[in-house]
Amino acid sequence: MHLVLMSALQPAAPAWREGEMAAAAIGMATGLAIAFLVYRLVRRVPWPRPFRPRFAAVHLVGAPVAAMAWFALSAALEAALVPGYVSDVDGGGRVETHLALGTIFYAIVAGAAYAVEGSARAARAEAVAARTQLGALRAQIHPHFLFNALHTVVQLIPIEPARAAEAAELVADLLRTSLEEQRDEVTLGDEWRFVSRYLAIERIRFGDRLIVREELPESLMDDCVPPFALQTLVENAVLHGAAPRVAPTEIVVAAAGSARELTLSVRNTGDGAAVRTTGAGVGTGLARLRERLAVLYGSAAKLTAQPDGDGGFEAVLVVPRRRGREP
């Protein structure tokens, strides 16, 4: 290796002798072996925060040791594999050259290794933070959803006990699914099946006052969405669209896909009550959904909620298009 580095500082010879080429190859191979050991040392001695003298001492000792090990290993292999070869550099000068170049080589390898480890450590910390935040947001969904579903059951108990029992069974089924769901993404088909069971509970409560129309192409059912995302939009439409009204409310759940994006929309008819209640659509459920989208997709996803111009309300969710199961 030292011959390769020194040749860059000297005029090129007409042709390298066979011994020089073999010695250069040996130097490169042994240098790679020493570089691997330096990387292993870096893994065992992480960068301290705050900085400690012991850390500096380890590398002040490690650098000359690695340099001398490089020299000794190269010399031993040259003697065994290239008999009779004599370097252009005399023995003492060769040791000093190896020590200087080896120390520089050690510093370069250690510095690069610490940079890689630092980036990996930051990425792991970011992933853990994101996972923790998603877990906290997921935990907030359950009490919010459970309260609303149980409220439906309680309202039915004094007037229709049989339907209240039916609703309670549906609530138990939904609660079991929501507590067991730990994925960051589910297919649109799985999400719609969950939403359909939720709407079955609300139909028991509202009867003919709640009309649901779905426009979900079968070709999009394997696309990925965050769990409870569509349910949040539908629940918002029921609470702020159907609940305040005596007249029937129609909720339209639709999906459309482009090459890169999946768009979900939930529209509900109304008489303006939804606009006054939800304002710009920053209610608790939508606010939590926005936080989850930010963690999962950054700026690649967006959620808008606004009046539709006819007294109703529309929420639109756009996420990057990914398929959960290939057909």
TABELSUL-V162051 format. One record per run of one state. SS is the DSSP state (A for helix, B for strand, O for the rest). FROM is the first residue (numbers start at 0). LEN is the number of residues. Records with the same first field share a line. If there is no record, write none. Layout:
SS = FROM-LEN + FROM-LEN
//
This chain:
O = 0-1 + 7-10 + 44-8 + 81-9 + 157-3 + 180-5 + 215-2 + 220-2 + 225-3 + 242-6 + 257-3 + 268-4 + 278-5 + 300-1 + 307-5 + 320-2 + 323-4
A = 1-6 + 17-27 + 52-29 + 90-67 + 160-20 + 187-22 + 217-3 + 228-14 + 272-6 + 283-17
B = 185-2 + 209-6 + 222-3 + 248-9 + 260-8 + 301-6 + 312-8 + 322-1
//
